[in-house]
Amino acid sequence: MLSCHKNDSPGPSGIATLSVSRTAIRLDTAIGTIDTLKVHSTIEWTAAISPANSWLKLNTSSGGNGDTVLTITVISNNGTATPQIATIT
């Protein structure tokens, strides 16, 4: 599950926009697995994973006007086949 938080500074047209290319990602839990999504924005934005979900890493935690590729990497797993769930906000 993914969500975004916007700051309140609009782009040049006066209308602030922020969108992500995907609203959900399913990753293999193998360490080193990566996936990406694209953030398109006319405003500055930030992204974060809860500290409780330290098994994931983002390549960047912020962006601005334009397109940014957000890479999500599995850096550890729980050693079982039990699904792990994280939210990026």
VMD Tcl script that builds the backbone (N, CA, C; Angstrom):
set m [mol new atoms 267]
animate dup $m
set s [atomselect $m all]
$s set {name element resname resid chain x y z} {
  {N N MET 1 A 0.843 -1.148 0.000}
  {CA C MET 1 A 0.000 0.000 0.000}
  {C C MET 1 A 0.899 1.225 0.000}
  {N N LEU 2 A 0.565 2.192 -0.799}
  {CA C LEU 2 A 1.358 3.401 -0.903}
  {C C LEU 2 A 0.478 4.615 -0.710}
  {N N SER 3 A 1.018 5.638 -0.152}
  {CA C SER 3 A 0.321 6.913 -0.072}
  {C C SER 3 A 1.362 8.007 -0.125}
  {N N CYS 4 A 0.926 9.208 -0.383}
  {CA C CYS 4 A 1.841 10.341 -0.489}
  {C C CYS 4 A 1.346 11.477 0.377}
  {N N HIS 5 A 2.262 12.294 0.791}
  {CA C HIS 5 A 1.936 13.483 1.561}
  {C C HIS 5 A 2.427 14.681 0.770}
  {N N LYS 6 A 1.590 15.670 0.554}
  {CA C LYS 6 A 2.012 16.823 -0.217}
  {C C LYS 6 A 2.246 18.024 0.686}
  {N N ASN 7 A 3.198 18.833 0.280}
  {CA C ASN 7 A 3.381 20.127 0.901}
  {C C ASN 7 A 2.469 21.100 0.165}
  {N N ASP 8 A 2.177 22.242 0.719}
  {CA C ASP 8 A 1.183 23.136 0.136}
  {C C ASP 8 A 1.745 24.227 -0.761}
  {N N SER 9 A 2.787 23.957 -1.523}
  {CA C SER 9 A 3.294 24.955 -2.454}
  {C C SER 9 A 2.985 24.507 -3.880}
  {N N PRO 10 A 2.051 25.186 -4.567}
  {CA C PRO 10 A 1.628 24.760 -5.894}
  {C C PRO 10 A 2.694 24.997 -6.956}
  {N N GLY 11 A 2.532 24.291 -8.070}
  {CA C GLY 11 A 3.429 24.450 -9.205}
  {C C GLY 11 A 3.148 25.737 -9.964}
  {N N PRO 12 A 3.816 25.919 -11.116}
  {CA C PRO 12 A 3.699 27.153 -11.884}
  {C C PRO 12 A 2.280 27.480 -12.325}
  {N N SER 13 A 1.442 26.473 -12.573}
  {CA C SER 13 A 0.074 26.726 -13.020}
  {C C SER 13 A -0.846 27.102 -11.867}
  {N N GLY 14 A -0.343 27.034 -10.629}
  {CA C GLY 14 A -1.159 27.339 -9.467}
  {C C GLY 14 A -1.919 26.132 -8.949}
  {N N ILE 15 A -1.863 25.020 -9.678}
  {CA C ILE 15 A -2.544 23.801 -9.258}
  {C C ILE 15 A -1.490 22.762 -8.884}
  {N N ALA 16 A -1.491 22.357 -7.644}
  {CA C ALA 16 A -0.532 21.360 -7.173}
  {C C ALA 16 A -1.032 19.969 -7.548}
  {N N THR 17 A -0.128 19.148 -8.100}
  {CA C THR 17 A -0.491 17.770 -8.426}
  {C C THR 17 A 0.602 16.826 -7.934}
  {N N LEU 18 A 0.169 15.643 -7.531}
  {CA C LEU 18 A 1.090 14.603 -7.122}
  {C C LEU 18 A 0.425 13.269 -7.438}
  {N N SER 19 A 1.128 12.408 -8.165}
  {CA C SER 19 A 0.569 11.103 -8.490}
  {C C SER 19 A 1.674 10.060 -8.471}
  {N N VAL 20 A 1.283 8.818 -8.243}
  {CA C VAL 20 A 2.221 7.698 -8.280}
  {C C VAL 20 A 1.755 6.733 -9.363}
  {N N SER 21 A 2.724 6.059 -9.991}
  {CA C SER 21 A 2.402 5.176 -11.106}
  {C C SER 21 A 1.695 3.893 -10.664}
  {N N ARG 22 A 1.841 3.523 -9.397}
  {CA C ARG 22 A 1.215 2.314 -8.866}
  {C C ARG 22 A 0.774 2.563 -7.435}
  {N N THR 23 A -0.337 1.983 -7.047}
  {CA C THR 23 A -0.825 2.171 -5.680}
  {C C THR 23 A -0.532 0.978 -4.782}
  {N N ALA 24 A -0.039 -0.115 -5.369}
  {CA C ALA 24 A 0.335 -1.287 -4.580}
  {C C ALA 24 A 1.463 -2.018 -5.296}
  {N N ILE 25 A 2.357 -2.596 -4.508}
  {CA C ILE 25 A 3.475 -3.363 -5.049}
  {C C ILE 25 A 3.558 -4.663 -4.256}
  {N N ARG 26 A 3.783 -5.752 -4.949}
  {CA C ARG 26 A 3.994 -7.048 -4.295}
  {C C ARG 26 A 5.426 -7.470 -4.590}
  {N N LEU 27 A 6.225 -7.613 -3.548}
  {CA C LEU 27 A 7.637 -7.967 -3.688}
  {C C LEU 27 A 7.905 -9.371 -3.187}
  {N N ASP 28 A 8.835 -10.053 -3.823}
  {CA C ASP 28 A 9.378 -11.284 -3.266}
  {C C ASP 28 A 10.133 -10.874 -2.005}
  {N N THR 29 A 10.163 -11.717 -0.993}
  {CA C THR 29 A 10.830 -11.345 0.260}
  {C C THR 29 A 12.320 -11.667 0.270}
  {N N ALA 30 A 12.854 -12.140 -0.862}
  {CA C ALA 30 A 14.292 -12.436 -0.922}
  {C C ALA 30 A 15.094 -11.146 -0.773}
  {N N ILE 31 A 16.123 -11.185 0.043}
  {CA C ILE 31 A 16.982 -10.019 0.246}
  {C C ILE 31 A 17.570 -9.597 -1.097}
  {N N GLY 32 A 17.513 -8.311 -1.380}
  {CA C GLY 32 A 18.018 -7.767 -2.635}
  {C C GLY 32 A 16.950 -7.567 -3.688}
  {N N THR 33 A 15.731 -8.057 -3.453}
  {CA C THR 33 A 14.638 -7.845 -4.396}
  {C C THR 33 A 14.333 -6.355 -4.477}
  {N N ILE 34 A 14.158 -5.847 -5.703}
  {CA C ILE 34 A 13.828 -4.424 -5.876}
  {C C ILE 34 A 12.624 -4.276 -6.785}
  {N N ASP 35 A 11.955 -3.155 -6.632}
  {CA C ASP 35 A 10.886 -2.742 -7.527}
  {C C ASP 35 A 10.871 -1.224 -7.525}
  {N N THR 36 A 10.222 -0.657 -8.511}
  {CA C THR 36 A 10.199 0.799 -8.625}
  {C C THR 36 A 8.786 1.297 -8.893}
  {N N LEU 37 A 8.598 2.548 -8.597}
  {CA C LEU 37 A 7.399 3.265 -9.012}
  {C C LEU 37 A 7.817 4.689 -9.336}
  {N N LYS 38 A 7.014 5.364 -10.115}
  {CA C LYS 38 A 7.335 6.732 -10.515}
  {C C LYS 38 A 6.403 7.696 -9.791}
  {N N VAL 39 A 6.991 8.740 -9.228}
  {CA C VAL 39 A 6.227 9.817 -8.601}
  {C C VAL 39 A 6.279 11.004 -9.551}
  {N N HIS 40 A 5.125 11.506 -9.945}
  {CA C HIS 40 A 5.058 12.710 -10.780}
  {C C HIS 40 A 4.447 13.808 -9.924}
  {N N SER 41 A 5.122 14.956 -9.857}
  {CA C SER 41 A 4.671 16.001 -8.954}
  {C C SER 41 A 5.001 17.388 -9.479}
  {N N THR 42 A 4.183 18.345 -9.099}
  {CA C THR 42 A 4.483 19.754 -9.350}
  {C C THR 42 A 4.865 20.462 -8.058}
  {N N ILE 43 A 4.994 19.692 -6.990}
  {CA C ILE 43 A 5.310 20.235 -5.666}
  {C C ILE 43 A 6.379 19.371 -5.004}
  {N N GLU 44 A 6.970 19.853 -3.934}
  {CA C GLU 44 A 7.914 19.050 -3.161}
  {C C GLU 44 A 7.132 17.997 -2.377}
  {N N TRP 45 A 7.729 16.820 -2.215}
  {CA C TRP 45 A 7.076 15.736 -1.492}
  {C C TRP 45 A 8.109 14.956 -0.689}
  {N N THR 46 A 7.621 14.196 0.293}
  {CA C THR 46 A 8.474 13.316 1.085}
  {C C THR 46 A 7.835 11.930 1.150}
  {N N ALA 47 A 8.678 10.922 1.349}
  {CA C ALA 47 A 8.208 9.542 1.503}
  {C C ALA 47 A 8.954 8.922 2.672}
  {N N ALA 48 A 8.286 8.039 3.386}
  {CA C ALA 48 A 8.914 7.388 4.532}
  {C C ALA 48 A 8.305 6.007 4.738}
  {N N ILE 49 A 9.113 5.119 5.286}
  {CA C ILE 49 A 8.662 3.805 5.724}
  {C C ILE 49 A 8.752 3.804 7.241}
  {N N SER 50 A 7.756 3.274 7.898}
  {CA C SER 50 A 7.759 3.199 9.350}
  {C C SER 50 A 9.005 2.475 9.846}
  {N N PRO 51 A 9.613 2.930 10.948}
  {CA C PRO 51 A 10.773 2.225 11.521}
  {C C PRO 51 A 10.481 0.759 11.824}
  {N N ALA 52 A 9.232 0.419 12.062}
  {CA C ALA 52 A 8.861 -0.973 12.322}
  {C C ALA 52 A 9.014 -1.840 11.068}
  {N N ASN 53 A 9.132 -1.205 9.917}
  {CA C ASN 53 A 9.295 -1.928 8.650}
  {C C ASN 53 A 10.710 -1.749 8.121}
  {N N SER 54 A 11.679 -1.994 8.989}
  {CA C SER 54 A 13.079 -1.775 8.623}
  {C C SER 54 A 13.606 -2.789 7.612}
  {N N TRP 55 A 12.786 -3.714 7.169}
  {CA C TRP 55 A 13.187 -4.699 6.166}
  {C C TRP 55 A 13.155 -4.120 4.756}
  {N N LEU 56 A 12.655 -2.897 4.604}
  {CA C LEU 56 A 12.616 -2.219 3.309}
  {C C LEU 56 A 13.461 -0.963 3.342}
  {N N LYS 57 A 13.968 -0.575 2.177}
  {CA C LYS 57 A 14.750 0.650 2.058}
  {C C LYS 57 A 14.298 1.395 0.799}
  {N N LEU 58 A 14.199 2.716 0.903}
  {CA C LEU 58 A 13.896 3.570 -0.245}
  {C C LEU 58 A 15.182 4.215 -0.732}
  {N N ASN 59 A 15.313 4.410 -2.041}
  {CA C ASN 59 A 16.517 5.054 -2.568}
  {C C ASN 59 A 16.503 6.562 -2.335}
  {N N THR 60 A 15.339 7.133 -2.121}
  {CA C THR 60 A 15.226 8.558 -1.826}
  {C C THR 60 A 14.013 8.770 -0.944}
  {N N SER 61 A 14.031 9.835 -0.164}
  {CA C SER 61 A 12.897 10.106 0.713}
  {C C SER 61 A 12.203 11.418 0.370}
  {N N SER 62 A 12.597 12.025 -0.751}
  {CA C SER 62 A 11.943 13.277 -1.145}
  {C C SER 62 A 12.166 13.554 -2.619}
  {N N GLY 63 A 11.383 14.476 -3.120}
  {CA C GLY 63 A 11.509 14.889 -4.516}
  {C C GLY 63 A 10.810 16.216 -4.712}
  {N N GLY 64 A 10.799 16.654 -5.937}
  {CA C GLY 64 A 10.194 17.943 -6.242}
  {C C GLY 64 A 9.489 17.898 -7.577}
  {N N ASN 65 A 9.465 19.033 -8.248}
  {CA C ASN 65 A 8.782 19.175 -9.525}
  {C C ASN 65 A 9.361 18.209 -10.557}
  {N N GLY 66 A 8.493 17.456 -11.219}
  {CA C GLY 66 A 8.925 16.535 -12.256}
  {C C GLY 66 A 8.686 15.093 -11.865}
  {N N ASP 67 A 9.409 14.195 -12.529}
  {CA C ASP 67 A 9.277 12.755 -12.294}
  {C C ASP 67 A 10.464 12.248 -11.478}
  {N N THR 68 A 10.169 11.421 -10.493}
  {CA C THR 68 A 11.197 10.793 -9.668}
  {C C THR 68 A 10.912 9.305 -9.614}
  {N N VAL 69 A 11.932 8.486 -9.843}
  {CA C VAL 69 A 11.785 7.043 -9.699}
  {C C VAL 69 A 12.131 6.678 -8.266}
  {N N LEU 70 A 11.197 6.043 -7.598}
  {CA C LEU 70 A 11.374 5.605 -6.223}
  {C C LEU 70 A 11.668 4.105 -6.265}
  {N N THR 71 A 12.861 3.722 -5.806}
  {CA C THR 71 A 13.265 2.317 -5.793}
  {C C THR 71 A 13.087 1.768 -4.387}
  {N N ILE 72 A 12.395 0.626 -4.290}
  {CA C ILE 72 A 12.127 -0.036 -3.023}
  {C C ILE 72 A 12.933 -1.331 -3.012}
  {N N THR 73 A 13.755 -1.518 -1.974}
  {CA C THR 73 A 14.635 -2.687 -1.892}
  {C C THR 73 A 14.375 -3.461 -0.604}
  {N N VAL 74 A 14.271 -4.777 -0.723}
  {CA C VAL 74 A 14.164 -5.651 0.456}
  {C C VAL 74 A 15.574 -5.841 1.009}
  {N N ILE 75 A 15.802 -5.428 2.267}
  {CA C ILE 75 A 17.146 -5.528 2.844}
  {C C ILE 75 A 17.248 -6.602 3.933}
  {N N SER 76 A 16.111 -7.148 4.362}
  {CA C SER 76 A 16.108 -8.273 5.293}
  {C C SER 76 A 14.739 -8.937 5.203}
  {N N ASN 77 A 14.627 -10.134 5.772}
  {CA C ASN 77 A 13.311 -10.774 5.817}
  {C C ASN 77 A 13.151 -11.497 7.146}
  {N N ASN 78 A 11.939 -11.986 7.376}
  {CA C ASN 78 A 11.670 -12.611 8.673}
  {C C ASN 78 A 12.020 -14.096 8.699}
  {N N GLY 79 A 12.597 -14.632 7.629}
  {CA C GLY 79 A 13.046 -16.017 7.599}
  {C C GLY 79 A 11.943 -17.042 7.459}
  {N N THR 80 A 10.724 -16.580 7.226}
  {CA C THR 80 A 9.588 -17.496 7.040}
  {C C THR 80 A 8.861 -17.120 5.758}
  {N N ALA 81 A 7.881 -17.907 5.424}
  {CA C ALA 81 A 7.058 -17.601 4.244}
  {C C ALA 81 A 5.898 -16.676 4.603}
  {N N THR 82 A 5.868 -16.209 5.837}
  {CA C THR 82 A 4.797 -15.314 6.288}
  {C C THR 82 A 4.907 -13.980 5.553}
  {N N PRO 83 A 3.810 -13.524 4.940}
  {CA C PRO 83 A 3.858 -12.231 4.249}
  {C C PRO 83 A 4.190 -11.086 5.218}
  {N N GLN 84 A 4.936 -10.133 4.715}
  {CA C GLN 84 A 5.233 -8.922 5.472}
  {C C GLN 84 A 4.547 -7.764 4.735}
  {N N ILE 85 A 3.994 -6.835 5.471}
  {CA C ILE 85 A 3.278 -5.716 4.877}
  {C C ILE 85 A 3.880 -4.415 5.393}
  {N N ALA 86 A 4.066 -3.474 4.481}
  {CA C ALA 86 A 4.590 -2.152 4.854}
  {C C ALA 86 A 3.817 -1.098 4.091}
  {N N THR 87 A 3.740 0.082 4.663}
  {CA C THR 87 A 3.104 1.222 4.019}
  {C C THR 87 A 4.146 2.330 3.859}
  {N N ILE 88 A 4.213 2.884 2.682}
  {CA C ILE 88 A 5.067 4.047 2.418}
  {C C ILE 88 A 4.162 5.262 2.474}
  {N N THR 89 A 4.508 6.224 3.314}
  {CA C THR 89 A 3.689 7.433 3.432}
  {C C THR 89 A 4.486 8.644 3.045}
}
mol reanalyze $m
mol bondsrecalc $m
mol representation Tube
mol addrep $m
